[in-house]
Amino acid sequence: MAEQPQRAERNGLRHEAVGDEAKAAGAVDTVGGVTLAGIIRTLQQNGAVAACGLAGGAKLDTTV
């Protein structure tokens, strides 16, 4: 049976802790903040994301 992802609550929002497994070739994010960082983390190599909102915050914690 597949292992269930760990879940965490931050700022009243539920976030699933996922590995670095690439899942999507592209995404549209209207929230920003932690949500955008999670989307970027799960993009396939050469993937693209359109970000057009900051409801989740303007801070983007990522590394290259």
C-alpha positions in Angstrom: 0.0 0.0 0.0 1.3 3.5 -0.9 2.5 5.7 2.0 0.2 8.6 2.8 1.7 12.1 2.6 2.2 13.9 5.9 -0.1 16.9 6.4 0.6 20.1 8.1 -1.5 23.2 9.0 0.0 26.6 8.4 -1.8 29.9 8.5 -5.1 28.0 8.7 -4.4 26.2 5.4 -3.7 22.5 5.0 -0.5 21.6 3.2 0.6 18.1 2.2 4.3 17.3 2.5 5.2 15.6 -0.7 8.6 14.4 -1.9 10.5 15.9 -4.7 8.5 13.8 -7.2 7.7 15.7 -10.4 4.0 15.6 -11.1 3.0 18.4 -13.5 4.4 19.9 -16.7 2.7 23.2 -16.0 0.4 25.0 -13.5 -1.5 28.2 -12.8 -1.3 29.6 -9.3 -3.6 32.3 -8.0 -2.6 32.1 -4.4 1.2 32.6 -4.1 3.3 32.1 -1.0 3.7 28.6 0.4 1.3 27.3 -2.3 3.4 28.6 -5.1 6.6 27.2 -3.6 4.9 23.8 -3.4 3.8 23.9 -7.0 7.3 24.9 -8.2 8.8 22.0 -6.2 6.6 19.5 -8.0 7.0 20.7 -11.6 8.7 18.5 -14.1 12.0 19.6 -15.5 11.5 22.5 -18.0 7.9 22.9 -16.5 6.2 26.3 -16.4 4.0 28.1 -13.9 1.9 31.2 -14.3 1.6 33.0 -11.0 -1.1 35.8 -10.8 -2.0 36.3 -7.1 -0.7 37.0 -3.6 -3.5 35.9 -1.3 -1.1 33.4 0.3 1.6 36.0 0.7 4.3 37.7 -1.3 7.2 35.7 0.3 8.5 32.9 -1.8 10.8 30.5 0.1 12.6 28.4 -2.5 16.2 27.4 -3.4 17.8 26.6 -6.7 
